[in-house]
Amino acid sequence: MIKSIEGVRGIAALLVALYHLKIGSEHFALIRNGYLFVDLFFVLSGFVIAAAYGNSLRNATDLRYFILRRIGRLFPLLVFSTIVFVLGANAIVLVKKLAISSGHAGMLNNPGTLEYLVPSVGEILATLTFTHALGIFDHLILNTPTWSISVEFYTYLLFAVVCMILGGGARIVLLALLSIAGLIISVWASVNIHNCIAEKGCLSLTYDFGLARSIHAFCLGALAYYSSRVLRINVTAVQITVLFTLFMLLALVDHVSVAAFAFPVVFAVMVLSLAKDSGPLADALKPGLFQVLGQRSYSIYLMHMPLLLVFENLTKRATGLVPNVIILVAYVIVLYVISGWTYRLVENPLRDRFNRLATGESVAASGRSA
């Protein structure tokens, strides 16, 4: 495990969670544009998956092993967090109904929102098959951040197929072409479909063109891994340059929305500079707190939206600096605690179970082939 990459993963998850809370977004570009750090997740995934599986995906047995392990990584917490989100949303509706029936409607921010959230059969099936962000719906559904899990899963499969059919330089060329294709589609959809130049939010592609966004950044991450094996760079100079570039981009993107398209490339260069786990940025990301955040990053990412069901009501009532700071600190602390619970009780044990299943199948297949 590369500690600095684990640390940056944790920070990315926290920034996305803060982006959705929105406290401080009017003052801090880092929070206001936090949606862009989803692309850092994609880049990190490309780097890590290429490092872990790039040389081991050769046949159908390897593919089954890979898919089972990826399902074990993504599926249990996706389902758990979605169930918690639905139950939480309906619990809030129930509380509102009880408040109205007992004559306390004046206490509610929006007493008119009283419909229970009942997932359709299509939403359930799409969530269970990771297809809910492949253009099936015209909106985000249920636990909305899971859109990225949907597209990432199918990006994994694409990468596995590329590895099975090509190796060496041909694989790198194809990954580069796929990344370029993903960028072209992302730019076209952002500008022409979402009108991001006028309305801001370039690269904020989710339920419709999120797969292209994922492929672009994931392949950049994979290319960063392959580059790290042959390139020798001055990590200190690159890391300082990357941090300065990110600072400048965050200052620019509010005024020039197309600057958002530069973020995945800068993230890929940053990850490349962290590949040897050295340099000032790497050292800054190694302390224990960042490692814990990295370990819990998936839980932070998927559990923050259920938690926001409560905290978004508090933010609507809060006025002034002190109440907002209190809510912000409470949100981060509660999210930190809850993500620890879900990591220990859901994410980690069920992932281990799937991994054992995948290992057993691989061993059995090897025995049959022998």
N, C-alpha and C positions, 0 to 999 in steps of 0.2 A: 504494500500500500504506500502510495506517495502522500505523505502527510499534508503537504501544502495544497495538493489537489483536493484532499478531503476537507481541508479548511475552507477553501474557496467555494466548495459545494454548499457548505453550511451557511456561509454568508449570502450566497445567491438565494437559497431557500428563504432566509429571513427577510431579504429585501423584497421578494415577491409577496410575502405575507404582509409586510408593511405597506406595500403599494396598494393592496386591497383594503387595508384599514384606512388609508388616506390621511391620517393625522400627519401634519407637517408637509404634505405634498405641495402646498402653496409656497412653501419656503425652500424646500430641498429638492433639487432636480433628481437626486439619487432615488428618492422615494417616488417622485412624480413620474419618472420613467422606469419604474421598477419592472414593468412588464418585459423589458428588453433582457432581463436576466434569465428569463426562460431560455433564451438562446444560448446563454452560458451553460445551462443544464444540457442542452443538446450537444454542444461542443465537448463538454466533459464526458458525456456518454460515448461519443464517437471515439475519443482518445482511449477511454478505459476499455471499451468493448474491443477495439482493434488490438490493444495490448494483450487482452485476456484470451481472445478467440481467433485473432487473425491467422494464426498458424495451425489451428486445430479444426477448422471447418473444411472437411474434405469429401464427405459422403453423407448419405441419408441418415446414418446412425449418429454422426456428429451433429447433424441438423436437429434431430429429435432431442438430443441432449441439450443443445443450445436453447431450443424453444422452451423445453420444460423448465430450465433454469430461469429464463426470462419471464415466463409466466409466474413462477414462484416468487420472483422479485417484485413483480408489478401487481398481480391479480389480488392476493389476499387483502392488502391494505386498500386497494381501489374499491373493492366491494364493501369492506368494513366502513370506510370513511363515507361512502355514498349512503349506506344504511343509516349511519349516525346523522348525516346531513338531513335526510328525509324525516327521520324521527324528530330531530331538533326543530326543523321548520314546522312540523305539525304540532309539536308541543307548544310552540309559541302561539300558533293560531288558537289552540285550545285555551291557553291562558288569556288571550284577548277575548275570546267568547265568554269565559267565566267572568272577566272584569266587566264586560258590558252587561251581562245578565245580573250582576250584583250592583249595578249603578255606578261603576267607576270608569266609564268610557273616557272621561276627561283626562285620565292618566296616560292614555295611549297616544303615541305619535301618529299612528295611521290606523284608526279603528276600522276603516273600510276594507282593509286587506284581510279577509276572513276565509279565504278558500284554502282547504287542505291541499297539500302537495301529494298527489297520487300519481306515481310514475305509470306511464303507459306501457303496454307490452313491448312496443317498439323501443322505448327508452331502456327498459330492462335488458332486452336481448342485445341491444347495441352496446350497452355498458359491459355486459358479460363477454362480448366478443371483441372488445376494444375497437369497435367501429363507429363510435358516437361522434368522432371528429373527422370523419371521412366524407363530409358533404351530405350526409343523410338528412340532417336537420338544418334548419335555417336559423338556428340559435344555439347557444350553449345550454346544456341540460344538466340538471341535478347538481352534483358537486362540481361546479364549473371548471376548476383547475385540472380536472382529470382529462380534459381535452388533449393535453400534451402527452399523457400516458398512452392515449389511443394512437396518436401519430407516431410516437416513439417506438411502440411495439412493431408497427409495420415497417418502420425504418430499420429496425433490427433485422427483420426478415430480409429486406432488400440487401443489407450488408452481408448477411449470411450467404445469400445466393451469389453475390459478387465474389466472395471469397472462395466459393465452391467451383466457380467456373474460370476464375483468373487468379494468377499470382504474379509476384514481382512487379515490374514496371507497368505491365498492362493493367493490373489492378489499380495502381495509383492513378493512371491516366483515366480509367473509368470513374473512379471516385471523384476526381477533379471535374470531369464532365457532368456527373450527377450533381455536384455542388453548384456548378454554374447554372445548370438547368433549374435547380431549386431556387436559385437567386433570381433568375429571369422571371419565373412564374410568380415569385413573391413580390418582386417589384411591380410587375404588371397588375397583379391582383390588388396590391396596396394602393396603387395610383389610380387605376381605372375602375375597380369595383368599390373600394372603400374611400376613394377620393382623399387620400391621406395628406396630399400637399395642402389642401384647403382646410381639412378638418383635423389635421395632426394624427399622430398615432401610426406612422408608417411601420410596417413589419408586425403590426398587431393582428396577425392572422391566426385564427383559432379553428372554429368548427367547419370552415369552408376550405381554406387553402393552407391549413396548418401543416399538412403533410409535406408540402413543398418547403415550407419554412424549416421543418425538422430535418429533411434530407440535406438541405443546404448547410446548416450548421453542424449536423452530425458528421457529414463527410469532411468538413473542415477539421473537425476534431480528430477524425481518423488520419487525415493527411498530416496533422500536427504530430501524431504519434510516429508515423513512418519517417517524417522529417527529423524527429528527435534522435533517430537511430543513426543518421548519417551527417547531420549538421553540427558544427561546433560554433556556438554563439557566446558572446559576452553576456552572461545572464543578468549581471547587474545593470548593464547599459540597457538591455532589452526591457527588463522589468520596470526600470525608471521611466523609459520612454512609453511603455504601455500605460502606466498609471497616469502620466501626463496626458496622453492621448485620450484616455477615458474621461479624464477631468474636462478636457476641452470639448469632447463630443457631448457630454452631459450639459455643458453650458450652451452648446450650439443647437442641439436637437429640438429644443422648444421653439426655436426661431426658424430653423431649416429642417423640416421634418424628415427629408430624405437622408439626413445624416444617420438615421437609425440603421440604415443598411450597412453601415461600416462596423457596427458593434460585433457581429459574429466573427468577422475577420480579426478584429483586435482581440477578442476573447481567445481565438485560436492561437494567436501569437503569444498571448499571456500563458496559456496552457503549455505551449511548446517551451517557454522559458522556465516553467516549473517542472519539466520532465525529469530533471536530475535532482529535484528537491533541494536546490541550493539557490543562493542569492538573497538579497534583503527582503523581497516580497515573500519568498518561500519561508524564511525565518520568522517573519511576522505572522504567518498563517499556521505555524506549528504548535502554539500553546494549547493546553488541554481544552479550554473552552471551545475553541474553534474545531477541535477534533470531535468533541461531543456534538456540536452543531452539525458537523459533517455526517457523523454516524446517524443522527436523527433527521437528516435533511429531507428524506422522502416522507417521513411522518409529519414534519413541519409543513411541507408543501401540501399534503393532502388533508391534514386536519385543521388547517387554519381557516378554511371556509366554514365548516361547521361551527367553529368557535366564533366567527364573525357574526353568526346569527344573533348572538348575545351582544357582542361588543359594538356592532353597528348601531344598535339602539342607544347605547350609552354615548357614542360619538355625536348622535343627533341632538342629545340633550346638553352636551358639554359646551360651555362658552368660556373663553379665557384660556390663558396659557396653563395655569396650574391644573385645572381639571383635565385638560387634554394630555398633559404630561403624565398625570396619574393613570389615566386610561391606557396610554401607550405602554407604560412600564408594566401595568397589570396584564395587559394583552401578551406582551413578550414573555413574562414569567409563567403565565398560565399555559401558553403555547409550548414553552420549554418543558414544563412538567407533563402535559398531556402527550407530547411527542415521545417523551421517555417511556410513558406507560405503553403507548401503542407499539413502540419499537420493541420493547421487551416481551409484550404479551401477544402481539399479532404479527407484526412485520418479521421479526427475526426468527421466531420458532416455525412459522409456516413456510418461510423461505427455506429454512434448513430441511423441512420435510420434503419440499419439492426437490431440493438438491439431492437428497438421499434417493428419491424416486428416480431422478434423472441418472444418477450414478448407477443404480441397480439396473436400469434399462440398458445403459451403455455396456455394462459388464456382461449382461445376458446376451446382448447382440454380438459382442466379441466372442463369447463362447460358442454361439451358433455358427459364426463365420469360421471359427477354428475347426 
